[in-house]
Amino acid sequence: MRKYILPLVYSCMAVTILGYSLLGNSARANAAEETAILAGGCFWCVESDYDHVPGVISTTSGYIGGELPNPTYKAVSAGGTGHIEAVKIVFDPEKTSYSDILDVFWRSVDPTDDGGQFCDRGESYKTAIFATTDAQKKTAQSSKAALNDSGVLKKPIVTEIRTAPEFYPAEDYHQDYYNKNPIRYKFYRFSCGRDARVEELWGDQAHQGIMDH
């Protein structure tokens, strides 16, 4: 990191103005970020998919949508908490739009499956879009309607669009699981049939926007 040393002749006012300028730049940088929260079955896989999308800054696996505060993986996977596995995606809207984020989402899941995703069954593995703003909700609703009207999928889309409640990050061992345990992750993803089902549904459009696995 480049360091700057202020000359001693600078007045306190000058230092204050410089500090305000730096804070202003930081605030503007933060304002340029946007957050999407998506549930697409196993959060390891959703995290892996979005880490390869240009414009995505960070991904965090977690739980959302239930009543139990600070849920654990054990409690959520056992069922009954109302939580869904989801991923919080922070992205740069100047490099990729929320609509683009949704396009990747649709084409990396089975949005016609109301019982879970692929080999993972149950409420906690259902697909859902958790809008963090009113604008996101409108965009998601339009995107879902357009996809339904297109007739690309033979069954109706069952993915819910909800206003995002509190998001709880999952345990540390779940974060970046595909990087920490690449062999186990690849075996799980293959044996679960995720990619095979997505390609069956979407054909050449499967994983659109995803650079690599």
Backbone bond lengths (Angstrom), bond angles and torsions (degrees), N, CA, C in turn:
res aa  C-N    CA-C-N  psi(-1)  N-CA   C-N-CA  omega(-1)  CA-C   N-CA-C  phi
1 M - - - 1.457 - - 1.525 109.44 -
2 R 1.327 118.04 130.29 1.452 121.69 -179.53 1.518 109.49 -72.79
3 K 1.317 116.61 133.87 1.457 121.14 -178.97 1.523 109.77 -106.72
4 Y 1.333 116.32 142.17 1.455 122.32 178.88 1.526 108.31 -118.55
5 I 1.308 116.42 131.97 1.453 122.08 177.98 1.513 108.17 -108.93
6 L 1.327 116.62 120.52 1.451 120.02 -178.57 1.523 109.92 -75.54
7 P 1.316 119.47 133.90 1.457 121.33 175.62 1.515 110.31 -60.27
8 L 1.325 117.54 147.89 1.455 121.91 -177.67 1.520 112.31 -65.30
9 V 1.340 116.87 -20.57 1.457 119.00 -177.30 1.528 110.88 -76.80
10 Y 1.361 118.86 -8.29 1.459 120.06 178.38 1.525 108.93 -65.06
11 S 1.283 117.09 137.85 1.462 121.24 177.71 1.512 109.10 -81.38
12 C 1.329 117.35 167.22 1.457 121.47 176.59 1.520 110.24 -61.85
13 M 1.323 116.35 -35.81 1.454 119.99 179.88 1.515 110.55 -63.96
14 A 1.351 115.81 -41.05 1.450 119.44 -179.36 1.520 110.62 -64.37
15 V 1.339 116.00 -39.98 1.452 120.46 178.72 1.520 110.23 -64.81
16 T 1.329 115.84 -41.19 1.455 120.28 179.57 1.516 110.90 -63.36
17 I 1.333 117.37 -42.23 1.451 121.32 179.34 1.516 110.89 -63.82
18 L 1.360 116.05 -41.66 1.451 120.37 178.27 1.516 110.24 -62.92
19 G 1.353 116.34 -43.39 1.455 120.72 179.58 1.508 111.06 -62.27
20 Y 1.345 117.23 -40.40 1.461 121.35 178.69 1.519 110.19 -63.27
21 S 1.341 114.71 -39.05 1.460 118.87 -179.93 1.513 111.28 -64.47
22 L 1.348 115.78 -42.38 1.455 119.29 -179.60 1.525 111.32 -65.75
23 L 1.351 115.88 -39.55 1.447 119.18 178.54 1.523 110.89 -66.45
24 G 1.320 114.57 -36.51 1.452 119.04 178.35 1.506 111.41 -63.45
25 N 1.329 117.11 -41.50 1.463 120.49 178.01 1.518 110.78 -62.97
26 S 1.347 115.80 -39.72 1.452 120.21 -179.87 1.522 110.70 -65.32
27 A 1.343 115.55 -42.59 1.455 119.62 -179.54 1.521 110.56 -63.48
28 R 1.348 115.18 -40.05 1.455 118.49 179.59 1.529 110.67 -66.02
29 A 1.346 116.67 -36.57 1.461 120.37 179.21 1.521 110.54 -63.46
30 N 1.378 115.65 -42.77 1.446 119.08 -179.84 1.522 111.70 -67.64
31 A 1.355 115.42 -36.60 1.452 119.89 -179.22 1.519 111.61 -65.47
32 A 1.326 117.06 -22.31 1.466 121.13 -178.48 1.521 111.86 -77.01
33 E 1.319 117.92 -11.24 1.447 121.35 -179.52 1.531 110.80 -90.32
34 E 1.317 116.20 148.32 1.457 121.72 176.60 1.524 108.16 -131.71
35 T 1.324 115.88 152.31 1.460 120.82 -177.84 1.516 111.41 -118.07
36 A 1.314 115.94 132.09 1.464 122.77 173.10 1.526 107.61 -118.54
37 I 1.327 116.49 144.14 1.465 121.01 176.72 1.519 107.81 -125.86
38 L 1.324 115.87 118.11 1.457 121.65 -174.41 1.527 111.37 -130.00
39 A 1.318 115.91 140.01 1.455 121.85 175.92 1.521 108.02 -112.34
40 G 1.320 116.28 120.74 1.461 120.72 -177.21 1.504 112.76 -138.00
41 G 1.334 115.88 41.11 1.457 119.36 -175.73 1.516 110.35 86.32
42 C 1.309 117.15 -144.12 1.470 122.23 -178.70 1.519 111.62 -51.01
43 F 1.331 116.98 120.83 1.464 118.52 -176.61 1.523 113.19 -70.98
44 W 1.331 117.57 -20.27 1.473 119.05 173.65 1.525 110.00 -58.46
45 C 1.331 115.08 -43.54 1.465 120.11 -175.79 1.522 112.08 -72.36
46 V 1.324 116.91 -41.73 1.466 120.38 178.74 1.526 110.20 -62.94
47 E 1.314 115.45 -42.03 1.472 120.35 178.43 1.529 110.25 -61.68
48 S 1.318 116.77 -45.57 1.457 121.09 179.58 1.522 111.09 -61.47
49 D 1.325 117.09 -44.18 1.461 120.77 -179.70 1.523 111.83 -60.43
50 Y 1.317 117.11 -46.32 1.468 119.73 -174.58 1.516 113.93 -79.07
51 D 1.310 117.41 -21.48 1.469 118.68 175.75 1.526 111.46 -64.97
52 H 1.320 117.29 -15.85 1.457 121.44 -178.85 1.527 112.59 -103.04
53 V 1.315 117.74 7.49 1.460 121.46 179.99 1.532 109.66 -92.64
54 P 1.320 118.71 124.66 1.472 121.09 178.53 1.525 110.91 -57.00
55 G 1.323 116.17 135.12 1.454 121.00 179.49 1.510 114.07 97.19
56 V 1.338 117.50 -15.70 1.463 120.77 177.43 1.521 109.15 -78.89
57 I 1.317 115.61 128.38 1.469 121.98 -176.49 1.527 111.36 -92.33
58 S 1.329 116.95 -43.86 1.464 120.02 -179.40 1.525 110.15 -156.95
59 T 1.328 115.21 157.95 1.463 121.89 175.36 1.526 108.81 -134.04
60 T 1.331 115.93 143.44 1.459 121.17 179.41 1.511 109.49 -136.61
61 S 1.311 117.34 123.38 1.460 121.63 176.68 1.519 109.54 -77.45
62 G 1.343 116.00 144.48 1.456 118.25 -179.90 1.513 113.41 -172.67
63 Y 1.332 114.89 -164.59 1.457 122.24 -176.06 1.526 109.53 -126.92
64 I 1.330 116.50 146.06 1.460 120.00 -177.64 1.528 109.24 -155.56
65 G 1.317 115.63 154.08 1.453 120.99 170.86 1.514 117.35 96.79
66 G 1.321 118.76 -2.13 1.460 121.01 -177.91 1.516 113.04 -106.07
67 E 1.313 115.34 -177.76 1.462 121.34 -178.47 1.530 113.25 -98.06
68 L 1.317 117.00 -25.14 1.462 121.38 -176.54 1.522 110.95 -73.83
69 P 1.347 118.64 122.17 1.469 119.80 178.18 1.525 110.90 -73.37
70 N 1.326 115.48 146.69 1.464 122.09 178.08 1.529 112.83 50.49
71 P 1.324 117.28 55.95 1.469 120.39 -178.13 1.523 112.15 -67.76
72 T 1.303 115.82 153.69 1.461 122.02 176.33 1.524 108.95 -109.03
73 Y 1.314 116.65 163.16 1.464 121.09 178.63 1.523 110.30 -60.44
74 K 1.328 116.34 -39.98 1.463 121.08 -178.57 1.527 110.38 -61.37
75 A 1.331 116.47 -44.17 1.466 120.81 -178.05 1.524 111.29 -69.34
76 V 1.338 116.99 -42.96 1.458 121.07 -177.66 1.527 110.87 -67.37
77 S 1.332 116.24 -45.10 1.462 119.93 -177.64 1.526 111.94 -68.90
78 A 1.330 116.98 -23.98 1.468 120.46 177.72 1.522 110.94 -73.63
79 G 1.333 116.97 -21.88 1.454 121.74 178.44 1.516 112.45 92.29
80 G 1.324 115.34 160.09 1.455 119.66 175.66 1.517 115.18 98.44
81 T 1.329 118.45 -12.54 1.463 119.90 -178.88 1.533 111.49 -87.16
82 G 1.325 116.74 -19.78 1.454 120.67 -177.56 1.507 114.05 85.90
83 H 1.330 117.34 -3.09 1.459 120.49 -178.83 1.527 111.44 -80.99
84 I 1.315 114.82 154.44 1.450 122.82 176.48 1.518 108.59 -122.91
85 E 1.315 116.96 140.80 1.462 119.50 173.21 1.536 108.20 -67.02
86 A 1.310 116.51 130.53 1.462 120.43 -177.43 1.520 109.79 -146.90
87 V 1.323 115.32 171.22 1.461 121.19 178.56 1.529 109.16 -130.62
88 K 1.319 114.63 130.06 1.471 120.70 174.21 1.522 107.56 -89.53
89 I 1.314 115.89 122.03 1.459 122.67 -175.09 1.520 109.47 -114.72
90 V 1.303 116.94 117.06 1.460 121.85 175.91 1.523 107.08 -98.68
91 F 1.331 116.15 126.98 1.461 119.71 -176.18 1.517 111.84 -138.77
92 D 1.317 115.30 162.19 1.458 122.73 178.86 1.524 108.20 -94.64
93 P 1.341 118.85 109.57 1.469 120.29 -177.15 1.519 113.91 -66.93
94 E 1.329 116.93 -11.96 1.458 119.18 175.48 1.528 111.49 -80.48
95 K 1.336 116.12 -15.79 1.464 120.80 -179.76 1.531 112.29 -108.01
96 T 1.317 116.50 -29.54 1.464 120.78 176.45 1.515 108.20 -150.69
97 S 1.307 118.07 140.54 1.457 122.23 -177.02 1.522 111.05 -91.56
98 Y 1.328 115.50 166.04 1.466 119.80 175.83 1.526 110.35 -63.03
99 S 1.325 116.38 -34.70 1.472 119.99 176.13 1.522 111.05 -61.58
100 D 1.342 116.58 -39.58 1.463 120.12 177.42 1.529 111.06 -64.98
101 I 1.338 115.58 -40.05 1.460 120.79 177.90 1.532 109.71 -59.22
102 L 1.331 116.22 -41.51 1.465 120.61 179.34 1.524 111.62 -69.31
103 D 1.326 117.51 -37.65 1.463 120.64 178.27 1.526 110.77 -59.75
104 V 1.323 116.04 -41.48 1.466 120.05 177.02 1.523 109.82 -64.86
105 F 1.325 115.93 -42.17 1.464 120.80 -178.84 1.526 111.64 -58.23
106 W 1.333 116.86 -54.19 1.464 120.36 -177.11 1.524 111.51 -54.80
107 R 1.324 115.28 -40.81 1.471 120.13 -172.43 1.530 113.83 -89.91
108 S 1.329 116.03 9.97 1.458 119.05 175.59 1.528 112.06 -122.52
109 V 1.353 115.89 8.19 1.471 120.86 178.07 1.529 109.02 -136.29
110 D 1.333 115.74 178.31 1.462 122.18 170.83 1.525 107.28 -109.04
111 P 1.337 118.13 91.10 1.464 120.68 -175.43 1.525 113.94 -74.48
112 T 1.336 117.07 1.95 1.466 120.70 177.70 1.524 112.28 -97.65
113 D 1.313 117.15 -1.59 1.468 122.75 -175.84 1.527 109.47 -97.03
114 D 1.331 117.11 114.95 1.466 121.36 -177.94 1.531 112.88 -95.08
115 G 1.329 117.08 0.95 1.462 119.21 -175.63 1.510 114.74 -108.30
116 G 1.339 117.10 6.89 1.457 121.76 -176.51 1.509 109.05 137.05
117 Q 1.310 116.70 -154.49 1.454 121.46 177.74 1.521 110.25 -139.80
118 F 1.353 114.16 120.62 1.463 121.01 174.43 1.528 110.11 59.11
119 C 1.330 119.37 -125.85 1.465 119.26 -177.92 1.530 112.49 -81.73
120 D 1.325 117.44 -10.75 1.471 121.42 -178.97 1.526 109.10 -91.35
121 R 1.326 116.34 113.21 1.449 121.17 -175.43 1.518 110.87 -110.33
122 G 1.316 116.22 152.52 1.447 120.40 177.49 1.521 112.96 116.95
123 E 1.318 115.03 166.14 1.469 122.99 -174.72 1.523 113.26 -56.05
124 S 1.322 116.86 -38.69 1.466 119.73 -174.05 1.521 113.29 -71.56
125 Y 1.352 116.85 -8.70 1.462 120.42 -179.24 1.533 113.05 -110.90
126 K 1.312 116.91 10.20 1.465 119.71 178.95 1.527 111.00 -70.06
127 T 1.328 115.18 157.37 1.462 119.15 175.44 1.527 109.63 -84.56
128 A 1.329 115.01 147.86 1.462 120.94 177.42 1.526 108.89 -164.74
129 I 1.324 114.35 152.15 1.465 121.46 173.94 1.519 106.57 -115.13
130 F 1.326 116.76 121.85 1.459 121.79 179.50 1.530 108.68 -106.04
131 A 1.319 115.95 102.22 1.465 121.21 -176.56 1.524 110.76 -74.40
132 T 1.325 116.36 132.49 1.466 121.10 179.71 1.523 112.42 -94.09
133 T 1.342 117.27 -8.65 1.472 122.04 176.89 1.530 108.33 -144.19
134 D 1.330 115.80 164.14 1.467 120.23 175.98 1.528 110.43 -62.82
135 A 1.329 115.72 -37.68 1.463 120.04 179.75 1.519 110.53 -62.78
136 Q 1.329 117.17 -41.58 1.464 120.39 177.84 1.526 110.88 -62.43
137 K 1.324 117.07 -41.47 1.468 119.59 -179.27 1.530 110.81 -62.10
138 K 1.322 117.08 -43.05 1.465 120.80 179.12 1.525 111.08 -64.31
139 T 1.328 115.74 -41.83 1.460 119.94 178.67 1.518 111.12 -63.83
140 A 1.335 116.49 -42.37 1.463 121.08 179.84 1.526 111.14 -65.39
141 Q 1.312 117.01 -41.53 1.465 120.57 179.33 1.530 111.09 -63.95
142 S 1.325 116.06 -41.43 1.464 120.44 178.20 1.516 111.09 -65.96
143 S 1.337 116.35 -40.88 1.457 121.65 179.94 1.519 110.69 -63.73
144 K 1.325 117.12 -43.89 1.462 121.97 179.23 1.529 110.94 -64.14
145 A 1.327 116.32 -44.30 1.464 120.92 -179.62 1.528 111.34 -63.10
146 A 1.332 115.42 -42.09 1.463 119.78 -179.39 1.525 110.59 -64.79
147 L 1.326 116.48 -39.52 1.462 119.91 179.56 1.527 111.06 -67.53
148 N 1.329 116.43 -41.21 1.462 120.01 177.28 1.527 111.00 -61.69
149 D 1.331 115.69 -43.47 1.462 120.80 -177.96 1.526 112.79 -69.40
150 S 1.324 116.70 -23.92 1.464 120.73 -176.32 1.521 112.62 -69.07
151 G 1.326 116.35 -26.22 1.455 120.07 -178.31 1.516 114.35 74.47
152 V 1.327 117.11 11.10 1.469 120.81 179.46 1.526 110.48 -62.12
153 L 1.328 115.99 -39.97 1.463 120.76 178.73 1.527 109.43 -98.63
154 K 1.310 116.69 143.06 1.460 121.18 -174.65 1.524 112.59 -79.31
155 K 1.327 116.82 -18.38 1.458 121.22 179.57 1.533 109.09 -118.05
156 P 1.335 117.54 157.93 1.471 120.29 179.27 1.530 112.02 -68.85
157 I 1.305 115.46 151.59 1.461 121.49 178.74 1.523 109.48 -77.76
158 V 1.329 116.72 129.48 1.461 121.68 -178.20 1.522 112.25 -107.12
159 T 1.317 117.51 0.31 1.464 121.91 -179.52 1.525 110.74 -61.38
160 E 1.323 116.55 124.82 1.459 120.92 179.27 1.530 110.78 -80.25
161 I 1.328 114.77 149.45 1.467 121.42 173.52 1.519 106.48 -117.21
162 R 1.323 115.88 116.58 1.465 120.99 -173.53 1.518 110.70 -130.44
163 T 1.328 115.86 155.46 1.461 120.53 172.04 1.524 107.80 -72.94
164 A 1.317 116.42 132.80 1.462 120.32 -174.12 1.526 112.14 -70.52
165 P 1.336 117.32 121.71 1.468 120.85 168.66 1.522 108.54 -84.40
166 E 1.316 117.01 -160.29 1.466 119.41 -178.69 1.530 110.76 -68.14
167 F 1.324 114.54 137.12 1.458 122.31 177.32 1.520 108.81 -102.06
168 Y 1.341 116.34 130.85 1.466 121.62 -179.66 1.529 109.64 -111.39
169 P 1.327 118.87 116.48 1.465 120.66 177.44 1.529 110.96 -59.20
170 A 1.308 116.28 141.45 1.460 121.39 177.86 1.529 110.31 -75.32
171 E 1.305 115.46 171.45 1.460 121.79 179.21 1.535 110.53 -57.41
172 D 1.323 115.63 154.41 1.472 121.13 -175.07 1.524 112.71 -56.65
173 Y 1.336 117.06 -36.10 1.466 117.97 -175.12 1.534 112.20 -68.71
174 H 1.339 117.09 -15.68 1.462 120.14 176.63 1.530 112.48 -83.67
175 Q 1.320 116.95 -23.53 1.463 119.73 -176.97 1.535 109.93 -72.47
176 D 1.341 115.87 131.94 1.473 121.19 -179.66 1.517 111.72 55.48
177 Y 1.321 116.59 35.42 1.459 120.24 -176.91 1.521 111.65 -58.32
178 Y 1.317 116.46 -37.83 1.469 119.87 -177.06 1.520 112.15 -65.95
179 N 1.339 116.79 -24.26 1.467 120.70 175.53 1.525 111.80 -86.68
180 K 1.321 116.64 -36.76 1.462 121.00 -177.82 1.529 112.03 -74.13
181 N 1.331 116.16 -32.68 1.471 121.18 -176.91 1.529 109.70 -133.72
182 P 1.318 117.49 64.77 1.469 120.34 -172.20 1.526 114.84 -60.55
183 I 1.322 118.07 -39.17 1.466 120.53 -178.27 1.528 110.27 -68.52
184 R 1.317 116.27 -48.68 1.462 119.85 179.38 1.531 110.58 -62.41
185 Y 1.338 116.45 -40.55 1.461 120.05 -179.10 1.526 111.16 -63.77
186 K 1.315 117.21 -47.50 1.465 119.95 -178.49 1.529 111.40 -63.79
187 F 1.339 116.39 -38.39 1.461 119.60 177.60 1.519 110.31 -64.47
188 Y 1.355 116.38 -44.48 1.464 120.27 179.37 1.523 110.59 -60.93
189 R 1.324 117.22 -48.34 1.469 120.91 -176.12 1.533 110.70 -61.94
190 F 1.333 116.00 -41.66 1.458 119.72 -179.90 1.526 111.08 -68.38
191 S 1.333 116.78 -48.34 1.461 120.61 -176.09 1.527 111.74 -67.70
192 C 1.330 116.91 -25.42 1.464 121.03 179.13 1.526 111.20 -77.19
193 G 1.324 117.09 -15.87 1.451 121.11 177.37 1.516 114.65 76.22
194 R 1.309 116.87 20.94 1.467 120.56 -176.60 1.527 111.97 -62.13
195 D 1.304 117.27 -55.46 1.462 120.44 -176.18 1.520 111.65 -66.45
196 A 1.317 116.86 -37.06 1.466 120.31 -179.74 1.524 110.64 -63.73
197 R 1.325 117.79 -42.81 1.466 121.50 -180.00 1.530 110.84 -69.13
198 V 1.325 117.21 -40.73 1.467 120.26 178.97 1.528 110.45 -61.73
199 E 1.316 116.34 -43.00 1.463 119.96 179.39 1.529 111.55 -68.15
200 E 1.330 116.48 -32.53 1.459 120.07 176.39 1.526 110.35 -65.54
201 L 1.321 116.41 -40.30 1.461 121.30 -178.84 1.520 112.97 -73.60
202 W 1.329 115.81 -45.27 1.457 121.25 -167.63 1.520 115.16 -106.31
203 G 1.311 117.96 -16.32 1.454 119.92 -179.66 1.523 112.23 61.28
204 D 1.326 116.15 -127.65 1.466 121.07 -177.76 1.524 112.45 -67.11
205 Q 1.346 118.00 -16.47 1.458 121.21 -178.99 1.527 112.04 -87.60
206 A 1.326 117.52 -4.63 1.466 121.05 -178.00 1.518 111.10 -58.29
207 H 1.341 115.31 137.38 1.463 122.43 177.32 1.538 112.09 57.82
208 Q 1.327 117.82 30.67 1.467 120.12 179.69 1.521 110.17 -57.95
209 G 1.321 115.91 128.66 1.463 121.70 178.93 1.505 114.01 91.67
210 I 1.336 117.40 -8.65 1.452 120.51 179.96 1.528 107.72 -92.48
211 M 1.308 116.15 124.05 1.461 120.55 -172.69 1.511 113.21 -77.23
212 D 1.335 116.57 -36.13 1.464 118.84 -172.93 1.502 108.16 -166.30
213 H 1.314 117.74 159.94 1.465 122.71 171.78 1.511 109.23 -111.05
